[in-house]
Amino acid sequence: MADIKSIDNQYVANTYARFPVTIVSGKGSVVCDDTGKEYIDLGSGIAVTSFGIADDAWAAAVEEQLHKVQHMSNLYYTEPCAVLAQMLCEKTGMKKVFFGNSGAEANECAIKVARKYAQDKKGADWYTIVTLKNSFHGRTLTTLAATGQEHYHELFTPLTPGFAHVEAGSMAELEKLAKTTKIAGVLIECVQGEGGVVPLDADYVKALDAFCKANDIVFMVDEVQTGNGRTGSLYAYQQFGVMPDVVTTAKGLAGGLPMGACLMGEKVEKVLGYGDHGSTFGGNPVCAAGAVSILSRIDDALLADVRQKSAYVFETLTGVPGVKGVTGMGLMIGIATEKPAGEVVKKCMEKGVLCLTAKDKVRLLPALNIPMEVLAKAVEVIKNACA
Ligand SMILES: *Cc1c(COP(=O)(O)O)cnc(C)c1O
């Protein structure tokens, strides 16, 4: 086991700066490394393990499907895929779902939908997708082009053309752009995650929605990180009083299995036809069974709990020594610290708490069902690490 780190360092691509910790097991919000040390997990695999590690109900649903049929091609019907699509539509008012395997793929689908909608209706030169500065939409060449942060673009040019980035909060900038550019779609995160856990202003989001509706532009919300209960509602847009044409989600959707979904509303439900898009693994029955288990448990009681735990973290950490501010929604929380965020994260890890960073902030994305006493213990460690 001592060799794991050196084998990994030798053979796995050098794209990740790993902490010197090998996680071997876990249960709920506690994980265990190869020396037997326990950690409270406030990262959830970056908002993925919605109900924690090896959650019993989730594991049972996944295992049951695993023994029935683990995969079929999309040439045939399978039950979990159909049931999941129905759940997603009934809970959001969306009309159709395309399944992929990641957030980036969900956004790729959204971009295709917006372009095809505009092309069918207005012509082939209506292709520009507008996103916000400081956004993050994925790592494929097209979703990198969508991502409004220059440093992700370097080294990989030329990226997919046809993207423009505007300042979050400025309708004037978008209106000016629309005078010179044929815009197919607008894509936003309601809370910019990788950008530092920055919620958008609600009036701005409403204005974007209205602008898109008035100009027949496809309004798309990237809920890859904010979705599936994370912000205290099933999807974050539901707290902003808007109705997007397209919603993308992934990360926490299947509770730890790779799955992404692009939800299409009434305006665009018929845009994709036979042969227009596809994915070999998309809608995989095991992943879909996991997602059905997760979604069926994100009810009003759980969401109220998420909001209550969120309020606890905000109240406990706001104004304490070493903390400059707390941002976010629900259990998607950013902490601006006086010390470098990386230093705080390292100190927390030594004390048995796993946190993330986002830009210059400490970021918390605990499991939605983290027990209150476990959360309280971890927050105390963070508080001490910040001071
Ligand atoms: C993580 C993330 C993505 C990319 O998801 P992958 O599954 O890594 O492709 C896209 N958008 C947002 C908002 C994200 O947080």
PDBQT file of the ligand as one rigid body, heavy atoms in Angstrom, charges set to zero:
ROOT
HETATM    1  C1  LIG A 401     -17.614  20.866 -12.487  1.00  0.00    +0.000 C 
HETATM    2  C2  LIG A 401     -18.344  21.767 -13.379  1.00  0.00    +0.000 A 
HETATM    3  C3  LIG A 401     -18.431  21.514 -14.759  1.00  0.00    +0.000 A 
HETATM    4  C4  LIG A 401     -17.705  20.370 -15.423  1.00  0.00    +0.000 C 
HETATM    5  O1  LIG A 401     -18.153  19.135 -14.994  1.00  0.00    +0.000 OA
HETATM    6  P1  LIG A 401     -17.326  17.808 -15.384  1.00  0.00    +0.000 P 
HETATM    7  O2  LIG A 401     -18.184  16.697 -14.881  1.00  0.00    +0.000 OA
HETATM    8  O3  LIG A 401     -16.003  17.898 -14.691  1.00  0.00    +0.000 OA
HETATM    9  O4  LIG A 401     -17.179  17.804 -16.853  1.00  0.00    +0.000 OA
HETATM   10  C5  LIG A 401     -19.208  22.364 -15.527  1.00  0.00    +0.000 A 
HETATM   11  N1  LIG A 401     -19.859  23.409 -14.972  1.00  0.00    +0.000 NA
HETATM   12  C6  LIG A 401     -19.798  23.683 -13.666  1.00  0.00    +0.000 A 
HETATM   13  C7  LIG A 401     -20.554  24.841 -13.105  1.00  0.00    +0.000 C 
HETATM   14  C8  LIG A 401     -19.027  22.892 -12.818  1.00  0.00    +0.000 A 
HETATM   15  O5  LIG A 401     -18.933  23.174 -11.514  1.00  0.00    +0.000 OA
ENDROOT
TORSDOF 0
